[in-house]
Amino acid sequence: MKKLNQIILKSIKKTILNLPNHLRCFFVPVFALTFVCYLPAQESKVWDYPVHYGTAEWSKLSTFQERLKAYNIPENLIQNMTTEDLVKTCLEYPEWLLISGFNNFQTGYSAIRSVFNGFRELEKDLMHSKSF
């Protein structure tokens, strides 16, 4: 597939270079949109939590705080996740039920947010989104 994309791209470049200037203004965006539509979709980067309740890794962690830290998404991965993948990751957060362990859901969410970097990053993504 990658080789096919390279062949198509070379063909498009050659065609564009042979067009008169006034036609390039029209065809360049059309070719670009056509080419982008056929690119393979971005690889999903949903975080698969490596430590789960009951596993050997879980029992090696001596405190609950250490266990909560083990759920954090590595920085190199979190910076490259799409908002959609980040939402999916946050919805799969293993300690999600902690939200109900407080007087209200807002306090519970604040507690989870303070220990899990996925929710903090999701808030940043949503605040920078143009949809608001």
C-alpha positions in Angstrom: 0.0 0.0 0.0 2.8 2.4 0.9 4.5 1.8 -2.5 1.2 2.4 -4.3 0.8 5.7 -2.5 4.4 6.7 -3.5 3.6 5.9 -7.2 0.4 7.9 -7.1 2.1 10.9 -5.4 4.9 10.9 -8.1 2.3 10.8 -10.8 0.3 13.7 -9.3 3.5 15.8 -8.9 4.4 15.2 -12.6 0.9 16.1 -13.7 0.8 19.3 -11.6 4.2 20.5 -12.8 3.0 20.3 -16.4 -0.2 22.4 -15.8 -0.4 26.1 -16.5 -0.3 28.3 -13.4 -4.0 29.2 -13.5 -5.0 25.6 -13.5 -2.6 24.6 -10.7 -4.6 26.8 -8.3 -7.6 24.6 -8.9 -6.0 21.2 -9.2 -3.5 21.2 -6.4 -6.3 21.3 -3.6 -8.3 18.7 -5.5 -5.4 16.3 -5.9 -4.4 16.9 -2.2 -7.8 16.1 -0.9 -8.1 13.0 -3.1 -4.7 11.7 -2.0 -5.5 12.3 1.7 -8.8 10.4 1.5 -7.0 7.3 0.4 -4.3 7.4 3.1 -4.5 4.6 5.7 -6.1 5.5 8.9 -3.9 6.5 11.8 -2.9 3.6 14.1 -4.9 3.5 17.2 -3.0 4.3 20.4 -5.4 3.4 23.1 -3.5 2.7 26.3 -3.7 -0.9 27.4 -3.2 -0.7 31.2 -0.3 -3.1 31.9 -1.1 -3.6 35.6 -4.5 -5.0 36.6 -6.0 -6.2 39.9 -5.0 -9.7 40.6 -1.9 -9.9 38.4 1.7 -10.6 39.5 2.7 -7.0 38.7 -0.2 -5.7 40.9 1.0 -7.8 43.9 4.5 -6.4 43.5 3.3 -2.9 44.2 3.1 -2.5 47.9 0.9 0.6 48.3 -2.3 1.8 46.7 -0.6 5.0 45.6 2.0 3.0 43.7 -0.8 1.1 42.0 -2.5 4.3 41.0 0.8 5.6 39.6 1.2 2.4 37.5 -2.0 3.3 35.6 -0.5 6.6 34.3 0.1 6.7 30.6 3.8 7.2 29.5 4.5 10.8 28.4 5.8 9.7 25.0 2.5 7.9 24.3 0.1 10.4 25.8 1.5 13.3 23.7 0.8 11.4 20.4 -2.7 10.1 21.3 -5.7 11.4 19.4 -8.5 12.8 21.5 -10.7 9.9 20.6 -8.1 7.4 21.8 -7.6 9.4 25.0 -11.3 9.3 25.7 -11.4 5.5 25.1 -8.4 5.1 27.5 -10.0 7.3 30.2 -13.3 5.3 30.0 -11.3 2.1 30.6 -9.5 3.6 33.6 -9.5 0.6 36.1 -10.2 2.8 39.2 -13.1 4.6 37.7 -15.4 3.6 40.6 -13.3 5.8 42.9 -15.4 8.7 41.6 -18.3 7.4 43.7 -16.3 7.2 46.9 -16.7 10.9 47.7 -19.5 13.2 48.8 -20.2 14.1 45.2 -19.0 13.2 41.7 -17.1 16.4 41.2 -15.0 15.8 44.2 -14.5 12.2 43.1 -13.5 13.3 39.6 -11.1 15.8 41.0 -9.5 13.0 43.1 -9.1 10.7 40.1 -7.8 13.6 38.0 -5.1 14.3 40.6 -3.7 10.8 40.3 -4.3 9.9 36.6 -2.6 11.9 33.8 -5.1 10.8 31.2 -7.9 13.0 32.5 -5.6 16.0 32.8 -4.4 15.5 29.2 -8.0 15.0 28.0 -9.0 18.3 29.6 -6.1 20.1 27.9 -7.2 18.6 24.5 -10.8 19.6 25.0 -9.8 23.2 26.1 -7.7 23.6 23.0 -10.3 22.1 20.7 -12.0 24.5 18.3 -15.4 22.9 19.0 -15.9 24.9 22.2 
